[in-house]
Every structure is written in structure tokens, then in C-alpha cells.
Amino acid sequence: MARFVNPDNSAFQISLNSEIYVDKTELIRYTNSVIGSKDAFIYNSRPRRFGKSYTANMLTAYYSKGSDSLQMFSNLKIATDSQFKKHLNQYDVIMIDIQWFASACKERSKICSFISRAVIEELKTVYSDILYDNKCSLFDSLSKIYNKTGNRFVFIIDECDAIIRDPAFTESEKSEYFHFFE
């Protein structure tokens, strides 16, 4: 099972097993409608403890090639949408939790390169025939994959504000982090 590239649907399954599960899959309908457009960059901003990680796990389970989620979603609201199966498990998903990276990185000043290296290492296992050069950046790696395969990526970034709200990171480190996602 991959951690960052094409993760499985187990994190969302935990939510479905909860007694207090609330079906929010109609967000997928909107997300599907903007794929391939300039509106495809979605930032889900809510107060802490209002379901952002749950949403990230739901989107990962739906889009990731890393699992077969048809049965998982078949009794949820999204299943009634005409585009339901068109996008289900059809994308290479890169799901990263910035809070995890921030706590796992030993040198705060290298958080962006730490994220890049971790994702590139997993991309190399999936696309070893394309990514055999150890000197490619994350952007170059994704470009090479797209140029060879035509595969599009869905990025899901959980806790994206973790570095901004952490006073241990300097303004310079926060600025580098902002530019990392441009």
C-alpha cells in the first residue's frame, strides 16, 4: 500500500464505519464538474474539527487508482449522479498530510525538499520505466509521467495550513512553502 501515491480507501472506510457518519459525497459531484478546468483548484477551508481530513480521505478513496471503491460509494448520494462511474478510481492521486511531513521532517528548513523526495520515491515505484533519473524535481517527474502516459494527477493536501500556523517555522520557511505549491 502506498502512503502518498495512489493510496487505498481504508481511511475513508473508517469514516463509513462510524455511527455518526454524514454523507458529504455531493462535494464529489462539484469536484467532478470542474476537473479539467481552471476551477479545478479547490481549497476546502473550515474551522478545525469540521471534517477537512474526512473530506480529503473521501476524495482520495473516490479518485485514487489505488483501490476499487465502487461498492464503497454505491449506496451514497454520489452514486445517483450520471458522472459517478466516469471519474471513480480513474486518477493518479497524490495525497499528502502536511502535518505529518512537518512532524517527520528533522530540519524545518528542508520541509519542501522532504515532501518532494518522499513523493518522488513513491512515483518511482509506480513509474520506474519513466522515472529512472534520480535528479528530477517533483514538477519534472510529474511532467515526464504525463508526457509519456497522459495520466493526470489529483493532488489532495490535508492540513495545508500546518506550517503557516506553526510558530516554529520562520517567515522565510513559510514563504518557501507557499511557493512550493505554485
C-alpha positions as CSV (number, residue, x, y, z in Angstrom):
1,M,0.0,0.0,0.0
2,A,1.3,3.4,-0.9
3,R,1.3,6.3,1.6
4,F,1.3,9.2,-0.8
5,V,0.8,8.0,-4.4
6,N,-2.5,6.2,-5.1
7,P,-3.4,5.4,-1.5
8,D,-6.2,2.9,-0.9
9,N,-9.6,3.7,0.5
10,S,-9.1,2.4,4.1
11,A,-9.0,5.9,5.7
12,F,-12.5,6.7,4.3
13,Q,-13.8,3.2,5.2
14,I,-13.1,4.1,8.9
15,S,-15.4,7.1,8.5
16,L,-18.1,5.0,6.9
17,N,-17.9,2.6,9.8
18,S,-18.6,5.4,12.2
19,E,-22.1,5.6,13.9
20,I,-22.2,9.4,13.2
21,Y,-21.2,9.2,9.5
22,V,-22.8,12.1,7.5
23,D,-22.8,11.6,3.7
24,K,-21.0,14.6,2.1
25,T,-20.3,12.9,-1.2
26,E,-22.2,15.6,-3.2
27,L,-18.9,17.5,-2.9
28,I,-17.6,14.9,-5.4
29,R,-20.2,15.9,-7.9
30,Y,-18.9,19.5,-7.8
31,T,-15.3,18.4,-8.0
32,N,-16.1,16.2,-11.0
33,S,-17.7,19.2,-12.7
34,V,-14.5,21.3,-12.5
35,I,-12.0,18.6,-13.5
36,G,-10.0,19.8,-16.5
37,S,-10.9,23.5,-15.9
38,K,-9.3,26.5,-14.3
39,D,-11.7,26.0,-11.4
40,A,-10.1,22.7,-10.5
41,F,-8.0,24.2,-7.7
42,I,-10.3,23.8,-4.7
43,Y,-9.4,24.9,-1.2
44,N,-11.7,23.5,1.4
45,S,-11.5,25.9,4.3
46,R,-13.3,25.2,7.5
47,P,-12.6,25.6,11.2
48,R,-10.6,22.9,13.0
49,R,-12.6,19.7,13.7
50,F,-15.2,20.3,10.9
51,G,-14.3,17.5,8.5
52,K,-11.4,18.6,6.3
53,S,-9.4,15.4,6.8
54,Y,-12.6,13.4,6.4
55,T,-13.2,15.2,3.0
56,A,-9.6,14.6,1.9
57,N,-10.0,10.9,2.7
58,M,-13.3,10.7,0.8
59,L,-11.9,12.4,-2.3
60,T,-8.8,10.1,-2.1
61,A,-11.0,7.0,-1.9
62,Y,-13.1,8.2,-4.8
63,Y,-10.4,9.3,-7.3
64,S,-7.4,7.0,-6.4
65,K,-6.4,4.3,-8.8
66,G,-5.0,2.6,-5.6
67,S,-8.3,0.9,-4.8
68,D,-11.7,-0.3,-6.2
69,S,-14.2,1.9,-4.4
70,L,-17.4,1.1,-6.4
71,Q,-19.1,-0.8,-3.7
72,M,-18.0,1.7,-1.0
73,F,-19.7,4.6,-2.8
74,S,-22.6,2.7,-4.4
75,N,-25.1,3.4,-1.5
76,L,-24.0,7.1,-1.1
77,K,-25.5,10.2,-2.6
78,I,-22.9,10.5,-5.3
79,A,-24.0,7.1,-6.8
80,T,-27.1,8.8,-8.2
81,D,-25.0,11.3,-10.3
82,S,-24.7,10.5,-14.0
83,Q,-20.9,11.1,-13.8
84,F,-20.4,8.8,-10.8
85,K,-18.5,6.0,-12.5
86,K,-16.7,8.2,-15.1
87,H,-14.2,9.5,-12.5
88,L,-14.3,6.7,-9.9
89,N,-10.8,5.4,-9.3
90,Q,-9.5,6.9,-12.6
91,Y,-6.7,9.2,-11.4
92,D,-3.3,9.0,-10.0
93,V,-3.8,10.6,-6.6
94,I,-1.1,12.2,-4.6
95,M,-2.4,12.6,-1.0
96,I,-0.1,14.4,1.4
97,D,-0.8,15.4,5.0
98,I,1.4,18.4,5.7
99,Q,1.1,18.0,9.5
100,W,2.7,14.5,9.1
101,F,5.5,15.9,7.0
102,A,6.1,18.8,9.4
103,S,6.4,16.4,12.3
104,A,8.5,13.8,10.4
105,C,11.0,16.3,8.9
106,K,14.1,16.7,11.1
107,E,15.1,20.0,9.5
108,R,12.2,22.5,9.2
109,S,14.2,24.5,6.6
110,K,14.0,21.5,4.3
111,I,10.3,20.7,4.5
112,C,9.6,21.2,0.8
113,S,12.5,19.0,-0.4
114,F,11.4,16.4,2.2
115,I,7.9,16.4,0.7
116,S,9.3,16.2,-2.8
117,R,11.7,13.4,-2.1
118,A,9.0,11.3,-0.4
119,V,6.5,11.7,-3.2
120,I,9.2,11.2,-6.0
121,E,10.3,7.9,-4.3
122,E,6.8,6.5,-4.5
123,L,6.3,7.8,-8.0
124,K,9.5,5.9,-9.0
125,T,8.0,2.6,-7.7
126,V,4.8,3.2,-9.8
127,Y,6.6,4.6,-12.9
128,S,10.0,3.0,-12.7
129,D,10.1,2.8,-16.5
130,I,9.8,6.6,-16.7
131,L,11.5,7.9,-13.6
132,Y,14.9,6.3,-13.5
133,D,16.8,9.6,-13.2
134,N,17.4,10.5,-9.5
135,K,17.9,14.2,-10.3
136,C,14.4,15.2,-11.4
137,S,12.3,17.6,-9.3
138,L,8.7,16.8,-8.4
139,F,7.4,19.0,-11.1
140,D,9.7,17.4,-13.7
141,S,8.8,13.9,-12.5
142,L,5.0,14.7,-12.9
143,S,5.6,16.3,-16.3
144,K,7.6,13.2,-17.5
145,I,4.8,10.9,-16.4
146,Y,2.1,13.0,-18.0
147,N,4.1,13.3,-21.3
148,K,4.6,9.6,-21.5
149,T,1.3,8.3,-20.3
150,G,-1.3,11.2,-20.5
151,N,-2.2,10.3,-16.9
152,R,-3.5,13.3,-14.9
153,F,-2.9,13.7,-11.2
154,V,-5.2,14.7,-8.5
155,F,-3.4,16.4,-5.5
156,I,-5.1,16.2,-2.2
157,I,-3.4,18.1,0.5
158,D,-4.6,17.8,4.1
159,E,-3.5,20.2,6.9
160,C,-2.1,22.5,4.3
161,D,-2.0,25.3,6.8
162,A,0.1,23.4,9.4
163,I,3.3,25.2,8.5
164,I,1.7,28.6,8.4
165,R,0.1,28.2,11.9
166,D,3.3,26.7,13.4
167,P,5.4,29.5,15.0
168,A,8.5,27.2,14.9
169,F,8.7,27.9,11.1
170,T,10.4,31.2,10.1
171,E,8.8,33.6,7.7
172,S,11.4,32.5,5.1
173,E,10.4,28.9,5.5
174,K,6.7,29.8,5.3
175,S,7.4,31.8,2.1
176,E,9.3,28.8,0.5
177,Y,6.4,26.6,1.4
178,F,3.9,29.0,-0.3
179,H,6.0,29.0,-3.4
180,F,6.3,25.2,-3.4
181,F,2.7,24.8,-4.4
182,E,2.7,27.4,-7.2
